[in-house]
Amino acid sequence: MELIRLANRDNYRQIEEEWRFEFVYFVLEKIGIPHDILTGCFPDEINDLGVEHKIELRKHMSRFDVSIVDDLDGGIKIYVEQQLVAEWKKCKFVLKEDLKEVNPSKRLYMELHGDVWTIFDVDKEDDG
């Protein structure tokens, strides 16, 4: 499923990182990881995500037989008991121009195209 978010040219990488962060949290919540565990592993702000959060997350994910695999190119795959349940592919960026914007510094902006898949999307398609 393709999703689109808009961002300023100055912060589009940060918006992408926050979006990916939200996606992982959403998937873990959907597969039944308790809320109190997730709040301990994920800070309120992505900028606060530290090594201690990652260590805590790995510890809990191994208890639930969940693997979060980062492909080091911006993509993520999430497995539960060796079964793929979600995938976040590297975002594509499209530079856009708003000709109606009077302020030249705000005229250019980025469109972030996210390509995501979850097992939950497949269930919705089967019902529809």
N, C-alpha and C positions, 0 to 999 in steps of 0.2 A: 504494500500500500504506500503510495507516495503522499507525503505531507509537505506543506510549505510554511515557512516562517520568514518574516521580514526582519532585517537588521540594518543598523547603520554600518557604513563601511569601516568605521573605527572599531566596532566590537563584534563583528560577525563570528569570529572564532570563539569568543566567550559565549555567545548565544548558542552556538553549536554544542559546546561542551555542556552547558546547562541542560540543553534539550536531551542529550545522550544520558546525562545523569538522571533526569526525570524518567526516561524510558526504562532504564535499569530498575529504578525504584518501583515503577508501575508494574513491571513484569514480576519482580520478586513478591510484591504485595498480592498480585493475582494468583501466584502459585501457592500462596498460603503461608509465607514467612510472617511470623507474628509482628505486629506493628511496633511493639516495644523493642524488638531486636533491630528492626530497620532504623528506628530513630536513633539507636545507639551507634549504628554503623554509618549513617548518613547525616552530616551536619546540615543546619538550616541553609547555609550558603556554600556553594561549590568551592569558593575560594578558601573555605575553612577545611576542606577535605585534606587530611594529613595521613601520614604513614600509620598512625595508630588506628584510624578509621578503617584503612585497608586491611590491616592485620585482623582487626575485630570482624570485618566482613568475611574474610577468608575462613576464619575459625568457625563462624556460624554456618557458612555455606557448605563446608565439609560435613557438618552435622546433618544437614538436610539433603546431602548428595546433589548439590547444585554447583555447577562449574560456570564461571563467567570468563570467557576467552576473548581477549583483546587481540585483534590481528595486527596491531601496531601501525595500521594505516588508517585508523579512524573507524573501523568496524568492530562490532561486538557480536558474539554468539553466546546464548545462554542455554545450558543443558540441565535437565533434571534426570538423574539416573541414566545418563548417557544418551538421552533423547533430546534432540533439538526442540526447544520450545519458543525461542525468539531470536530474531536477528536484526541488527541495526547495521545497515551498509553505510559506507563513507558518504557524507553529504556532498552534493554538487552545489556550486555557487554560481549564481547568475547576476551580473551587474546590471542594474536597471536605472533608468532615468525618469524622474517625474518632471515633465516639462511645465506643469502648472505651478511648481514650487518656485517662489520668488527668490529665496535665499540660495545662492549657488552652492554653498557648502552643504546644503541639505538635499540638493537635487538628485545626487547619486545615492543609491542604496543597494543592498544585497538581498537577493532572494535565496534562501537556503532550501534546497530540495532534499528531504530526508526519505529514504527508502527503508521501510521497516516491515517486519513480518512477525506475527506471534501466532501461536497455536490457537489463541482465543479468537483471532480474526477468521480462521478456518471454520471454527464452530459457528460463527455468525453467518458465514456464507452458506453453510449447510442448512441452517434454519430458514434462510430467506428464500 
